[in-house]
């Protein structure tokens, strides 16, 4: 049997921009995605700590070192630059994989720098 588990989390990353006239998704600095193992076009769940909004979209890699976290398309209505959000990705695991599974978490400071990186 397969069960859903947290794979990766970007905790308290700051939204840097919102682009309404875009196809949709969230652009995230590719360095941040690599740090936790998120993949380009992977489905993500986003929780906005500023307004309580939660929405699903997919991750698009942004320029390395840019510290970008951009809400694109309709997601631009779900937040604003300066909002802190949590970005989650998930995986499906077989029962035999569960005991060894450790999600990767990056915790962010005020300037979108990773202040802690760990496996939960």
C-alpha positions in Angstrom: 0.0 0.0 0.0 1.2 3.6 -0.7 0.7 6.5 1.7 1.3 10.2 1.3 4.1 11.8 3.4 5.8 15.2 3.6 8.8 15.2 1.2 10.1 18.7 1.6 9.3 22.1 3.1 10.4 25.7 2.7 9.4 27.2 6.0 8.7 30.9 6.3 10.0 31.9 2.9 9.1 35.5 1.9 7.1 36.2 -1.2 9.3 38.5 -3.3 6.8 39.3 -6.1 3.5 38.5 -7.7 2.9 38.4 -11.4 -0.7 38.2 -12.4 -0.1 38.0 -16.1 1.6 34.7 -16.1 0.4 31.2 -16.9 0.4 30.1 -13.3 2.7 28.5 -10.7 5.3 29.7 -8.2 8.8 30.6 -9.2 11.3 29.5 -6.5 15.1 30.1 -6.5 16.5 26.9 -7.9 19.1 26.8 -5.1 16.2 26.6 -2.6 14.5 23.8 -4.5 17.8 21.8 -4.7 18.3 22.3 -0.9 15.2 20.3 -0.1 14.9 18.1 -3.2 12.0 19.8 -4.9 11.8 19.2 -8.6 10.8 21.5 -11.5 7.1 21.3 -12.1 6.5 19.3 -8.9 3.1 19.8 -7.3 3.3 22.0 -4.2 0.9 23.1 -1.4 1.4 26.7 -0.2 0.2 28.1 3.1 0.3 31.9 3.5 1.0 32.9 7.1 -0.2 36.5 6.5 -3.7 35.7 5.4 -4.4 32.0 6.0 -4.8 31.2 2.2 -3.8 27.7 1.2 -3.5 26.7 -2.5 -1.9 24.1 -4.8 0.2 24.9 -7.8 3.6 23.7 -9.1 7.1 24.9 -8.7 9.1 26.6 -11.5 12.8 27.0 -10.9 13.9 30.6 -10.7 17.4 32.1 -11.2 20.0 30.6 -8.8 21.0 33.0 -6.1 18.0 35.4 -6.8 16.2 34.4 -3.6 13.0 34.7 -5.6 9.6 33.4 -4.4 7.1 34.7 -6.9 3.3 34.0 -7.0 2.4 33.7 -10.7 -1.0 33.9 -12.4 -4.1 33.3 -10.2 -1.9 32.6 -7.2 -1.0 36.3 -7.3 -4.4 36.9 -5.7 -3.4 34.6 -2.8 -0.6 36.8 -1.4 1.6 39.8 -1.7 5.3 40.6 -1.6 6.5 40.5 1.9 4.1 37.7 3.0 5.7 34.7 4.7 4.6 31.4 3.3 5.3 27.7 3.8 5.8 25.6 0.7 5.2 21.8 1.0 5.8 18.9 -1.4 4.8 15.4 -0.8 5.7 11.9 -1.9 4.1 8.4 -1.8 5.9 5.7 0.1 5.5 2.0 0.5 5.1 0.7 4.0 8.7 -0.6 4.0 10.0 2.9 3.2 8.3 4.8 6.0 10.7 4.0 8.9 13.6 5.4 6.9 11.9 8.5 5.5 13.1 11.9 6.6 11.6 15.1 5.0 14.0 17.9 4.2 13.2 21.3 5.7 14.7 24.7 5.0 13.9 27.4 7.5 14.2 31.0 6.2 15.3 34.3 7.7 14.0 37.7 6.8 16.1 38.2 3.7 15.2 34.7 2.2 18.4 33.2 3.4 18.3 29.6 4.6 19.1 29.8 8.3 18.6 26.1 9.0 18.5 23.1 6.8 17.6 19.7 8.3 15.9 16.4 7.8 13.0 16.1 10.2 
